[in-house]
Amino acid sequence: MEENTANKNSYNKRPWWQWVTIYLVVAVLVYGGYYYFITKSGTYFPPSTASRNSTNITPTLQKFQDSPLASSAFQIFPGPLSDQAKQAIIGFNIDTKTQADGTVLVSLTSTNPEYKNQQVSVKPNYIVYFIEKSSGDDSPTDNSDRNLGDDSIVLVDPDGFIVQ
């Protein structure tokens, strides 16, 4: 019986270099996996991209008019909606609320319960565009949008840059 106890104790005692090696292997797998899958694969989505906070607004390096989004964009804030914008936002209701800090919360609520609602906090002189990549999925008769992936909103700063 003493022999079994001695074997158990010697099994638990590993040289320090083995522990360091085990730690390094685990660290490389964890950090390497994080780097590869999160930053390189393109599947990382910043938290709450549908709801943007005005304190996190930073312009990108691309002018909105130079982006591929501009060709399918319709201005929805500020100002009255053009006839083309009204046609583009079929399936959505727009609501605006002025906040205490002077920003305006622009909300797009979908009439389709499967679609995610979108909102953005807009500083003075910023512009909100609705991106409608394909209007063929919109039905004006019942105010519905059947393609859940082709509509979004874009915030543009006073200098014309897309805001993330």
N, C-alpha and C positions, 0 to 999 in steps of 0.2 A: 504494500500500500504506500509506503514511503517513496517507492520508485515512481508511481503515478504522480504524486505531488511534486516531486522534483522535476518531472518532465513538463508539467503544467507551468511551473514557475520559470523554467528556462525558455518556454515557448513565448511567454509574455515579455521577456527581456530581449529587445532588439537593439543592435548597435545604433548610435545616433545617426550615422550616415544613411541607414535604411529609412529612418523616419524622415530625414531631409529629402531623400529621393522620392518617397511616397508623396510628401507634400508638394514637391515640385511637379510631379506627374499630374496630380489632381489640379494644381493651379494652372498648368498649361492647358489642360483640357477645358476647365471652366472659363478662363479668360480667353483662350483661343476660340472656343465655341461662341462666346458672346461676341467677340470681334467679327468673326466670320458671318454668323447668322443674323446678327442685328445690324451691323454697320455695312457689310458688304453685299448682302443679299437683296437689299432694297425693300425689305418687308417691314421696316421700322416705321411706325406712324406716330408722330408726336401726340401726346395726350390731348384729347378733346379738340381735334381739328375742326369739328363742326361748330363748336362754340369758341369764339376767339375773344381773348381778353385784351382790352386796350393797353394794358401795361406791358404786354408781351409783343407789341407790334414792332417789327424791324423790317425795313425794306430789303428786297432782294436786289440783285445786281441787274435785273432785267426790266426794261420798260414794258409796260402792259401792251402798248400799241405794237411792239416788236414780237410779242409772244404769239404762239399759235391760238391762244384763247381769244384774242381780240376779234377774230373773224366770226365768232359765234357768241359775241357778248352784247348784252342789252343793259343799258343803264337803268337801275331801279331805285337809286337813291343818290343824291337828293333830286328833288323836282318831280313834276308829274310824269307818269309813265307814257311813253310814246305808244302808238298803236302796235308797233312791232314788239315792244317790250310786253304789252298786254297779251299778245299772242304767244310769246315765248314762255311766260310764266303760267300758262294753263296748267292746272293741277296744284297750284300753290296759292296761298293767301299771304299777303305782305302786311306786317304790322310794325309800326315804329313807336318807340317810347323814348322820350328825352329823359336822360338820367341827371342826377343832381350835379355831377361833375361837368355837364355840358355835352357829353357824348350822347349819341343816339343809338339805341339798341334796335337794329333792324332784324326782324325775325321772318323767316320763310317757313310756313307751316304747310305740309303736304296734305292734300285731300286723300292720298293713298296711305292707309295706316302702316303699310310695310316700309314706307320711305322715311328716312331720318330727317327730322326738321333741322333747319340750319339757322344760325344767328351770328351776328357780328356786331361788335361795338365800334361805332364810327366816330372818329374825331372830326372837328370842324374842317371843312375843305377836302375831306376824303370822299371818294366815290365808290359806290357799290355796284358791281355788274352781276347780272345773272347770265350764266353760261348755259346755253341750250345747244348741245352738239347735234341733236336730231329732233326736229319738230314733228316728224312722222309718227311718233308715238303718242302725241297729244290729241285729246278729243275735246273740242270746244263744246260739243253738245251736252256732255256730262261733267265738264271741267275736271278732266282726269289726265294723268300722265302715267303711262303704262311701263316705261323703261326706267328702272330705278337707278341706273348708273350714269346717265348722261347729263345731269343737271347739277350745277353747283353755283356758289357765289364767290366772287373775288373782290377783295378790298384793294383799292389803289390810292396811294398817297398823293398829296398835292403836286408833287414833282412827276407824277406819272409812273411810279414804280409799283410793282406788285408787292403787297404787304403779306407776310407769312402769318 
